[in-house]
Every structure is written in structure tokens, then in C-alpha cells.
Amino acid sequence: MKRLFAILPLLLASTGINAQEWIETRPEAKPYTRWWWLGSAVDSANLSYNLQEYARAGIGGVEITPIYGVQGNDKNDIPYLSPKWMEALEHVVTKGRDAGIETNMSTGTGWPFGGPLVSIDDAAAKAIFQHYDVEVTKKGQALNVACTDAKQKKFARLEKVMAYKAVKEGKAINRVVVDLTPDTDKATGDVSLGKLGKDNWHIVALYIGRTLQKVKRAAPGGEGYVIDHFNRGAVERYLHRFDTAFVNQYTEEYPHTFFNDSYEVYGADWTPLLLDEFAKRRGYCLEDHFPEFLLGNEERTDASRRIISDYRETLGELLLENFTSQWTEWAHRQGSITRNQAHGSPANLIDIYAEVDIPECEGFGLSDFNIKGLRLDPGFTKKNDSDISMLKYASSGAHISGKQFTSSETFTWLTEHFRTSLSQCKPDLDLLFVSGVNHVFFHGSCYSPREAEWPGWRFYASVDMTPANSQWRDMPAFTKYIERYQSFLQW
């Protein structure tokens, strides 16, 4: 400890800072906020009013995330990325710059990425396996393997039909594998078994189906299928919509940062080129081992676990390369950077976090630190059930890859609206700081017109960081604490 105190003055001196001086506070040291645009029903006067209020309270940046509209206000909704929407974005960029507020935006509405231009062929995909045990008794025998899933029949595409037979060779039991895909009528599902000898065979048909997941909490103009994150072409076509809007309808500088929320793509476990990519990356064909790959947990052998591990590794690489890297490269071409919540991704989280410019974790729920006298608000509290290691994945990715900032979605649903006090917020804020976060984003703030009756427009889950909340009068002191703390963490 004595040695530490002896070295500290030298470290400060080397930066030109005296012990009695405060280090330079950069704009990024202020807290930012997620800014929900309900129905994107915004106007220039109220955009300016909101920005001025945020700046006065010490907020340094906004992240525009359009979501569903306000009931009864449909006539004022603005379709996402329309010329009028792009005008509103330009207004925010210019007025925000004047107020000292940085503009960020989600690369989509609601979450996950998707929308009206995502075709069924570019939508999140899933594998549909059908199994048949067949005794081949004659030369012209056939089998129908048409898709049996009523919801998927219209668009499921037959990918592979494989036949397997166990053969005893000496003391070993080996397997004969036959690819019947070339012998299958993909329109009818009829497969000729002429290649197979008379014997008992196990046949597996693989269809590529779609999860049919739609964008959650989509804004007007943002409704549609979630994209196939593993498919490079699908991601490229999705981003092209933004290229078109910005090139044709926009004259200002691009938003500083493009954002992606947590990976909540449900049931997406396949992509059209997966078998080809698996063979190229792992050195063998997954279809040769469908029986081992499809074993249940209790039946799995060491060999089958290794195959499943290879499959998961392949998916992780496709997500990293085709989505995360491509999205970040796209943002860089626009002069912007990316901020990403990798948690939930079917991949190595450190790799996904490290690939973007600002890795972001998420603090969800109120932690019980057993602080004497702190109101816990039983019945309204959302318990924090996340492990601290989950908060550290983002900062670990930042440290490993040499990124300056680690951000966090902060105060997601601690208790209910207007009940969460700043004294309840602070301990969970400090938990994020000691987990390596140095660039917090409040969750969050709803755009609300000044004339709206109290409590104004509201999002269903958040700690309300707006002028409608009585704690707004104390917000400058709270944000100043964050600014000073983060100035050191960022330094």
C-alpha cells in the first residue's frame, strides 16, 4: 500500500494532472439515454424541448429507438425511414449538437433487427428433421418425405435426404451412409430408394423452415420478419434499406453510433448455407452424422457431443462474420461506430462483444445489497437475477480488444414507473461501474410532447428518466456523479 501511494503521484504527474485537479471531463462521460419514439409521432418543436430538458439535466446523448405508437394517436405516426422520419432525425442531429447531445440510433425498430422488406427467404431459419425407419424389399421402392409441419409447408425447403445402415465388419459396427437428395422430387417429397440394398434403413430428411418471428414492439414502418443473422446476404439486404434512406433523404452527418439490442432471436438454429459452411470449417460433413447429432441429452456419446460442439462453433462463426462484423463494417463506411448487446447470442460472447466498437451489457432488476434503510418496495421490485459475470463479458471484450468504452443498458425495470428512487438506482449503478462499465445508457426516456397530460407518453418497462418524474429536479446532481465517476473510468 505504501508503494502504491508513492507511485500514484508519479502517475498523475506523467499525465500533467496534479492531485488537487480534476481530470478533463469529456462529453462521453455524461450518462446517455435510450430515447423511445412511440409511433415515431414526433415534431420539431417537441424534439427540441426534449433535447433541451435532457441537456439541462446532464444527459449527454440519446439513442433513438422507435417502437409501437400511442393509443388513439395513429394519425400522427411517422413511418420508419420515410422522408418525414429522416427529417426528424436530421433535426435531432442538428439541435442535439447545439445542445451538446450526441445522437445515436438503433439500426431498426423495436428488437431484433427485421422489418417489412425482409422476405421469407431472408427470415430467421430453423431446421426441421423428419425420421423414417424403412425396410427396403424391392428395387423400385419409394418413400414420401414431404414436410409434415402444416405451418411450414408453404415455404420449407428440402435440403437433404440421408439414409443410414449399420453394418458389422469383424468386431466393429460401421455405418453405410447414402445421400438420397439427388433422387428426391423436391416438389412432391417422393424419394427413390433404388440406391439402397434390401435391408433396414434409417432415413432422415432435413427441411429448412422459418421461425416466423416478427420484430418485437415494432414501430410503424418497422413491422416484419426478423432477419436470418447467420446469412450474409440477408444481413446485407437488410442494411441496404438504410443505405437507400440515408442517401436519398438525408443531408446531415450520420448518427454517431448505431445500436443493436440483446440477441432475442427465438428458435433460429439453421441457415441455408450451414451444411456447406460446416464442411468447409470443420473438415467433415454434418449430414453424414445426423443420427449422432440428433441424439437427446441423455443418449449423447462423446462423439455426438463433439459433433454438436462443432455445429455450435460453426453457428457462432457465422453470426460473428455475417452479422456482427458486416454490420460494424457497414457503420464504419458511414463514418459511424457500433454499440452491441451480445448477450443471448449463440456464440462465444467475448468474440461478439470484442468485434464491435462499444460492447454493452444490461443491468436488469433491482439488486438486494442489504443496505440498511434502503427501500426495497416489495411487490413492485423486479429482482436482479443476473450473475455478475454476465455484466463483465462486455468489459472483458472491450479490454481484450483495446476498446475505450463499455456501455450498459442501465436500470432496466428496477421497480415500477415513478416508484424507483435515485437511492435505489445508485447501488446498481455502482455494481455496473465495478464490473467495468464506463459509459451508461439509461433505460430510459420516452419522447413525450410538452402538451401531453401527465404522466405523458410512457414505455411499459423502464425507470422514467424524463421531466414528468418528480426526481427530475435532482437529476443534475445524479448525472454529475455519473459524469465524474465515468471521467475517471474512461481515463
Secondary structure as GFF3:
##gff-version 3
##sequence-region A 1 491
A	DSSP	alpha_helix	2	14	.	.	.	ID=ss1
A	DSSP	three_ten_helix	27	29	.	.	.	ID=ss2
A	DSSP	beta_strand	32	38	.	.	.	ID=ss3
A	DSSP	alpha_helix	44	57	.	.	.	ID=ss4
A	DSSP	beta_strand	61	67	.	.	.	ID=ss5
A	DSSP	three_ten_helix	74	76	.	.	.	ID=ss6
A	DSSP	alpha_helix	83	99	.	.	.	ID=ss7
A	DSSP	beta_strand	102	106	.	.	.	ID=ss8
A	DSSP	beta_strand	114	115	.	.	.	ID=ss9
A	DSSP	three_ten_helix	120	122	.	.	.	ID=ss10
A	DSSP	beta_strand	125	135	.	.	.	ID=ss11
A	DSSP	beta_strand	142	144	.	.	.	ID=ss12
A	DSSP	beta_strand	157	169	.	.	.	ID=ss13
A	DSSP	beta_strand	172	179	.	.	.	ID=ss14
A	DSSP	three_ten_helix	181	183	.	.	.	ID=ss15
A	DSSP	beta_strand	184	185	.	.	.	ID=ss16
A	DSSP	beta_strand	190	192	.	.	.	ID=ss17
A	DSSP	beta_strand	200	210	.	.	.	ID=ss18
A	DSSP	beta_strand	225	226	.	.	.	ID=ss19
A	DSSP	alpha_helix	232	249	.	.	.	ID=ss20
A	DSSP	beta_strand	257	260	.	.	.	ID=ss21
A	DSSP	alpha_helix	274	282	.	.	.	ID=ss22
A	DSSP	three_ten_helix	286	289	.	.	.	ID=ss23
A	DSSP	alpha_helix	290	293	.	.	.	ID=ss24
A	DSSP	three_ten_helix	297	299	.	.	.	ID=ss25
A	DSSP	alpha_helix	302	318	.	.	.	ID=ss26
A	DSSP	pi_helix	319	325	.	.	.	ID=ss27
A	DSSP	alpha_helix	326	333	.	.	.	ID=ss28
A	DSSP	beta_strand	337	340	.	.	.	ID=ss29
A	DSSP	alpha_helix	349	355	.	.	.	ID=ss30
A	DSSP	beta_strand	358	364	.	.	.	ID=ss31
A	DSSP	alpha_helix	388	401	.	.	.	ID=ss32
A	DSSP	beta_strand	407	412	.	.	.	ID=ss33
A	DSSP	alpha_helix	422	434	.	.	.	ID=ss34
A	DSSP	beta_strand	439	446	.	.	.	ID=ss35
A	DSSP	three_ten_helix	470	474	.	.	.	ID=ss36
A	DSSP	alpha_helix	475	490	.	.	.	ID=ss37
###
